């Protein structure tokens, strides 16, 4: 992976494995279609009950290869203590200006883990500030065109603005999640994934099938945006009503 690449889509994740769970299928599809994708993990997940920082870093590297990422980095911010403060925003601004993504993916504005909620607003603020020249005159401003919030598993939040069809990429998503042996082997829940009693992989598959059913496909991942989506041709609208 090279820092010299600019990206089409960049996902910011509070902890290693969050991006795989929230939008791994979408990232896999984008890479398969020739888009340059990346993940920046904000923390090393050092507060996790299982595994270690070193093991988790190796698992994240393997998962990145599975997803076909062009870039994967870790900012090493404090796990369970993320703050949307000036210093932290500037670290994200530097990343955004260097990688220059057109689309950024952030966590849902709501979530069980405080880091997820903080990260949602932190990423939004950093995306805006990255376009303000005087924030740092030493680097060229760049403001992403679109910010998406991955709301997988957060049905208490809002109805998705749209769902991405990941039917051809569900196996890659599950393979990327499975790279985190230290975190997920033998477990029935993780992060925002609420347990049903079934193995984690089955819960993910069932949830992805639910989101897919919203757009009449096998598997999907939901996203929410602050903006209303534009439609130019109502005759081209997909997903039949009846």
N, C-alpha and C positions, 0 to 999 in steps of 0.2 A: 504494500500500500504506500502511496506517495503523497506527501503533503503538497506537491506541486500541482496536483489535480484540482480543478474546480468541480463542484458537484451540481447535479440536477436537484437532488433531494437529500436533505440532511435531517436525521432524527436525533433529538436530544433526549437522553434517558437518565433518570435519576440514579439508577443502579444497573450494573451489568446484568443482563437478562430481561430487563423491562421492555426494551425495544422489540426483542424477539416475541415476547408475549403479546404486546400491544399492536405491533404493525409489521411483524416479521414476514407475513405473507405478501403484504404490499411491497415491501423492500425487495423481496425475492422476485416478484413479478416485474418490478421496474428494472432490476438488474438483467433479468432474462430478456427484456425488451430493449436492452442496450443503453439504459440510463445509468449515469454515474451516481452511486448512492453511498451514504456514509452514516455512521453512528458515532456520536460523542457521548460517552458515559460520564455523567457529572461526578459521581463518587466511585470509590473502589468496592463498595459494599462491605466495608470492614465491620459493620455492626451485625452482619448476618449470623444466625445461629450456627449454620453449617459451613464447612469448608474453611478456606482462608483466602486472603487477598491474592496470594500468588496463584493458588489453584483457580480461583475465579477469573483471574486475568488470562490464564491459559485457555480456559473454557470459552471466554469471550472471543479470543483470537480464533479459535476453531469455529465458533458460531458465525463469526464474520466471514470466514472463508465459505462456509455453507451457503450463506445468503448472497455471496458474490459481491461483497462491499468493496468499494474502491478505497475507503478510508475508515479506520476505526481508531479512536483516541479516547483517553481518559483524563479528565481534568484534576482528579484527585481531591475534589472538595470533600468536606467532612460529611460522612454518612449520618443520616438522621438529624443533621444540623444545618441543612441547606438554608441559606438566607438570600433574600432578594435585596442585596445591598449594593452600594456603588462598586466596590472592589470585585464582587462576583459578576456583576453585569459587564464590567469591562473585560473580564476574562472571556466571556461568551462573545462579546463584540469582536475581540481579536480573532476568535475562531471563525466567526461568520465572515469577517472581512477577508480572511485568508482563503477559506474554502468557497466563498461566494455562491452559496446555494440559491436556486430560484424558489424552491419550496422547502419549508421547514416543518417538521412534525414535532409536536410537544405532547406531554401527557394531558389527560383530561383535567379541566379546572377543578373538579372534585375528585377525592380519592381517600382511601383509608390511611395511607401513609402520608405524614406531613410533607415529606420530600416531594411527593407527587404534586400536591397542591401548590407548593412554593415553586416548583420547577415550571409549572404551566405559566404563571405570571412572569417569572424570571426570564423565560425564553421569549415571551412576547415583548417584554420591555427591551431586551437585548437586541431583538430584531429591529425594533424601531431606532434605537440609539446607534446601531451599526450604520445607519444612513445619515447620521449627523456628523458633518465633517469635523467640527471643532471638538468632538469627543476625544479624538486622537489624530492630530495632524500628521503623524508619522505613517499612517496607513490610509489607503484609499477607501472612502465610504462604500458600503454596499448594503442595500436593504432588500431582503428576500421579497419576492412578488406575492407569496401566499404563505400564511401560517395555518396549519391544520392541527386540530387536537384529536389524538387517537383515543376514542372513548370505549374501546373494547372492555367488556365486563362492567361498565358503569351505566347501567340502564336506569339508575336513580337520578341521572344527570339530565340529559335532554334527548330528544329523538335525533338520530343521526341526520346530518345534512346530506350525506351520501354514504354509500357502502361500496367498497372495492371488491370486485369478483376475484377471489383467490383460489378458485376451484382447481386450477392447474398447478397451484403452488402450495397447497396445504401440506403436502409431504415434506417440502423444504422447510416450511415454518416449524413443523414438528421435529424435524431433524436438527434444526438450529436450537430449539428449546432443549432437546435431548442432550446437547453438548454440555449442559450444566449439570453434570452428574452429581456434583457435590451439593447442589441446591435442590434438585428435583427427583432424584432416584428414590422411588418408593413412597413419594408424597402424594397427597390428594388436593393440595391447594398451594397457591404461590401468589404473592403480590396482591393484585386486585381480583384474582381468580378465587371465587368462593367455592368451598367443597360441596360435592354432591354424594360423596362416598365412593365414586369411581376414581380410577387412576387419573393423574393430572392430564396425561395426553388425551384421554377420552373426554374429560371435561372441556378441554380446549377444542377438540373436534366437534363436540356437541354445540358449544357456544358459536363456533364458526359456522356450523350448519344453520343455527338460528338466524344469525345475521345474513347468511346467504339467502335464506328463505324470504327475507324482506325485499330482495331484488330478484327473486325467482331463479336462484342459482344454487349450486351445491354448498359452497362455502364463501364467506365474506368477512371483511373487516370494516367496522364503522368509524366514521370521522365526523367531527362537528366543526363548523366555522362560525365566526362572529358575523360574517357577511352572508346575505342572501345570494344563492347561486343564480346566475343568469342563464336564460334559455332563449335562443334565437329562433328555433323552429319547433313549435309544439308538436308537429307531425313526427318529429324524430325522437320524442320522449320515449324512454324505455320503461319497463315494468307495467304490465297491464293492470287496470283497475279491477276488471271482472274476469 
